[in-house]
Amino acid sequence: MTEIPELLGSGLLLLLLFFVGYIGSKMRIPTIIVFILLGIVLGGWLTDNHLLHFAGEIGIVLLFFMLGMEFPIKQLMTVAKKVLGAGILDFFLSFAVTVLIVFTLGMDLLSAFIVGAVVYATSSSITAKLLENSKKIERPESSFMLGLLIFEDLLAPLLVAVLVGLTTGQALTVSSIILLLVKVILLVAGAIVLARGIFVKLGDLFRQKLNGDGMILFVTGLALAYGGLALYLNLSEVLGAFLAGIMLAEVRRTHELEQMVIRSRDLLMPLFFLYFGTTIDLSEGIPMIGLLLTVLMWSIVAKVIVGVIGGKWYGLSKLVALRAGLSLTQRGEFSIIVASLATTSLKAFSSMFILASTFIGIILFQYAPIISKKVYGKESAKDRMEVTH
């Protein structure tokens, strides 16, 4: 049988992604989930496809590059300070306690770390989209939720970088952990030095050359090069890409620069989720169902606690804080990146958690106002006021 030319196959695949994504949007299912499910269905045909993997990797690099571009260094520090207490509580409950639970129930320490990292971060893209679509972005809890998501976005790339280092197959020793942390510190320090020493002075040059034909080459090249440098150091490419975005944020031309990258990101990012789906093997069923249900229930409880306690620290009322906690339970892009580091059975376990937590999270997000009212009564005028600091 004659093989389908790669050009034809690529075109058909992109058309399939479009139609499946369109159907998913009509059913109000996040495209991340739709593309993963499609990958599971097409796994037999697309498994170990290097071109698909590489294109998807570029897409996820551009995603976190653009995320980094949203935050100049001073703004990052301001946001982190505002939600510091809630952010630390979130990390402790969602990551550290999850690791302890999973390890106590029989997993080895590295696998427990991977599951903890999968459970840790709320999906920024899904949550932001839900806030936008439901017209809840003006609610008082939205600033708290977005601040917490930013805190997670700052910490999660570091967590992924550490896990990448731990999963390279080298023996885990005190010296190897110290070396790994030194690499992370050097990569972050290098980005800060370049940002404050060079890029902050290039605002005028970027303004003059912004519409030049070659600027897209520089911007994309910076994202891929710093992401690739992170990989060379056995760290995560998403950390390098995020730091590259922070560097470029210092030129203060964020909106125009984002417009250069966004089309490439939107074209390639679905391929990452599709490829991830092709690597999930469910031929032997869903592994460790009891542990999966335990982790799933704890993940929801942990985020609700973060919302209730962290929201109070932030200045929200009890009702609004509960509403925030119920709206933070869905997992997404970071969890998928971490899950891709796992072995076959653990990847299947993590994937089922991500799919289940996303669907449950969307439902809880929609019913959060109703549940909060049943617990605390009718929303008062004070509850509707914006929090001031």
N, C-alpha and C positions, 0 to 999 in steps of 0.2 A: 504493500500500500504506500502511495506517495505521501511523504510528510508535508504538512501544511507549512508554507513559508513563514518565517518569523514575523515578517511585516504584516501578513494577513492575520496571523494568530493574535498579534498585538492589537490590531484594529478591532477584531471581533471581541477580544477581552475587554477593551475600553468601552465598547458599545454595551456589552453585558453589564459592566459595572454601572454604567449610566442608567440602564433600565431597571436594574435591581435596586439601585439607590433611589430612583424616582418612586418606585413602588413602596420602598421602606419609608420614605418621607410622607407619603400619603397615609401610611398606617401609623405614622408618628413613632417609628422605630429609629433610633440613632444609626446613622450610616456606618459607624464603627462596627456595630453588632451585625448589621446586614452583610458587610464585606467579610467579616470573620466567618459567618455561617456559609457564605458562598465559597470561601476558601476550603472549609471542611467538605463541602459537596464536591468541589473540583480537585480535592487532594490527590486522587489517583492519577490525574493528568498533569498536574503542575508541581508535584513534589520535587524538591531539590532543583528548581529552575533558577539558575544563577542570575540570569538577566532580570527576572522578576524580583529576586531578593535584592539585587544591587539597586534597581530603580526605587524599590520601596524604602531602602536604607537612605537614599538621597532625600526622599520625601519626608521622612521622619526627622532628618537633619535640618531641613528647611523649616519644618514646623517649630522646632525648638530654637532655631536661629531667630525666627520672627518673634517668638515669645521673649527671648532675651532683648530684642530691639525695643520692646515696650518699656524697659526699665533702665534708665541711666542709674549710675551707682548711688547717687544721693537719694533718688526716689526709692530705690531698693531698701536702703537703710531705714527710711521713714516708714515704709509699709511694714517691714519686718518688726520694727519697734512697736507699732500699734497693736499687732496681733501676736507679740512674742509669747505671752502667757498661754494663749489658746493654742498657738503653734506647738509649743513644747508639750502641752497636755495631749494634743493630737498625736504627736510622734510617740509619746510614751504609751498611750492606750492602743492606738491602731497598729503600731509597729512592735514595740518592745513587749507588750503584754501578749500580742498574737504569737510572737516568737516563743514566749514562755509556754503558752497553751499548747502549741503544736509540738514543741520539743518534749513537753511532759507527756503528751499522748503518743509518743513513739517515733517521731521523725528524727533524723540526724540533724545536727546543728546547722549545717549549711542549707539543707532543705527547709528548715524552720525559718532561717533568715530570708530565703527567697519568698516563702509564703507570707512572712511578715511584711516584706517590701511590696508584694502584690496587693495586700490588704491596705497598706498605708494611705496612698494618695487618692483623694476624690478626683473624678474626671473633670478637668478644667473645661474642656471643649463641650462636653455634654451639659454640665451645669450652667455654663454661660449661655448655651443655646436654649436651655429650658427657661432661664430667667428672661431671656429676650422674647421668646415665643409666647410666654405666659404674661408678658407685660408686668413682671414683678421686679424689674430692675430698679424701680424707684422706692421699693419698700425699705424700711430701716435696716433689715437684716442683710440686704444685698451687699452693702459695703463691708460688713463683717465677713460674709461668705467669700467675697472676691479677695479680700485681704488674706484670709486663711488659705485660699487656693494659691495665691502668689507665694505665701510662705512655703507651702508644699512644693511649688514649682522650683523654689530656690534650693530646698533640701533634697528633693527626690533625685535630681541629676547626680548629686554627690553620693547618694545611697546607691544608685545604679552603678556609678563608677567603682565603688568599693566592691559591689557584688561581681562585676565583671572581672575585677582583679582576683577575687576569691574563687571564681569558677574557671580559671585558666588551667587548672590541673596541677598546679604547684602545691607542695606541702604547705599547710597553714601553720606558720610559726610566728613568734613575736617579731622577728626581724622582717619577715615578708609583709606583715601588717604595717609595720613602721615604714617600710619602703613604699607601700601602696599609699599611705597617707601623705608621705613626702611628695609623691608624684602629683596627687590631687592638689596639695598646697602650692606646688610650683606652677601647675597649670592655671590655677586661679590667680596666683600672684602675677604671672606673666600677662594674663588678660587685663588685670587692673593697671599694671605698669603701661601697657600699650594703650589702654583706654585713656588714662589720665595724662600720659606723656606724649602721645602722638595724636590719637583720634580726636581728642577734645580741641585740638588746634586746626583741624581740617574742615571746619564748618564752611568757611568761605570757598575752599576748593571744591567741596561737594556741591555747593550751591551753583557754582559755575559749570560743573561737569555733569550735573544731575541728569540732564536729558541727552547726554552723549551716548552713542551707540555702544561703547565699551563698558559702561558703568555696571551693567548687569553681570558682566564677566568678573569684575572685581568683587562685587557684593557676594555672588554665589561662590566664587573661588575662596573668599575669606571663610565662609561657612564650612565648606567642604575641607579646606586645609586645616582649620583648627579642630574640626571634628575628627579628621584623619590623624592629626597629631595626638589627640586623646587615645585613639585606637592604637597608635604606635607605642604609646606608653602603657598599653594593656588596661586602659580605662574605657569609659563609655563615650561613644561619639556624640550622644545627646548632651553630655556635659560640655564637651568642646564646642558644639554648635551653640548652646545657650550662652556660653562665655563670649563667643564671637559676636553674638547679637548684642550683648551688653557693651562690648567695645564700640560697635557701630552706633549704638544709641547715643554716645557722647558727641556725635556730630550734629545732633539736634535736627535731623531731617528724616525722622522716623517714618512719617506717613508716606512720603514720596518713595523712600527706599523699600518700604513694605510692598508698595504697588508693583515694584519690579519683580518681587519674589513670589507673590501670592499665587499667580497663575501656575507657575512651576510646582509650587507646593500642592495646590489643589489637584493637579494632574497626577503627581507621583505618590502622594500620601496614601490614597486608597489602596495602592499596590502593596504597601507595607502590611496593612491589616489583612488583605487577601492572602499574602504569602504566609503570614502567621497562621491563618486558618488552615492552610495546606499542611502545616507541620503538626497539627493536632490529630492524634490517633485515638479514635474511640472504638476501635474494633473489638476491644475487650471490655467495653462498657465504661461507665464512670467509676474511677477508682476512689476508694476510701470515702464512701458516701456519708458515713456517720461523722467523720472528721470534717468533711466538707460542710455539712449542715451546722456543726458546732462553730466553725470559723465564720460561716455566713451570718449566723445569729449574733456572734460577738462583734463582727464588723459593723453591724447596724447599731447595736447598743453603744459601741465605742464612739461612733460619730454623733449619736444623740447626746451622749454625756458631754462631748466636746462642745456641741452647740449650746447646751443648757448652761454648763459652767463657764466655758470660754466666752459665750455670748454675754453672760452677766458681767464678767470682767471687762468686756468691751463697752458695756453700758446699755445693753438691751434689756427690755422687760422680760419677765419669765415666759410670757406667751410667745413673744417674738423670738427669744432664744431657742425655745423648743421647736418653733417653726423652722429655724435655721438648721438645727441639728437633724431634723427629719429630711431636710432637703440636700444633705451632704453625703448620702449613702451610696451613690453610684460610682463605680470604678471605670477606668478607661485606658487612655494612652500609656501612662506610666506603668500601669499594671501589666499591660500587654508587653511592653519592652522588657520588664523584669521576667515575666513568664517565658519569654523567648529564650532565656538563659537556662531554663530548667531541662531536666531529662524528660523522656517521653511520657512516663506516667504522671510525673509532677506537673508537666506542662498541661496534660489533659485535666488534672485536678484544678490547676490555677485557671484554666480557660473556662471551665464550668462555673467556678466562683465568679469570674468577671461577667459572664453572660447573665448569671442569676442575680448578682448584685445590681447590675445595670437595670434589668427589668423591674426588680423590686424597688430600686432607687427612684425610678421614674414614677412609679405608682405612689410611693411615699411623698415625693415632691408635689404631686398633684393634690394629694389629700392632706398635706401638712397643715393648711389653714383650718380644715375641718377638725382634725385630730387635736390641734392646739386649742381650739375653741371648746371642745368637749372637756379638755383637761382643766383649762383656766377660765372658761366663760367667754363672754363677748369681748371683742377687741375694743379697747378704749381709745380715746383721742391721743393719749400719751403713747400708746403702743404704735400709733401711725406716724409719730414724729420722727424725724431724722435724728440720729445720734450725733451729738457734737462733742468735740474733744478739745 
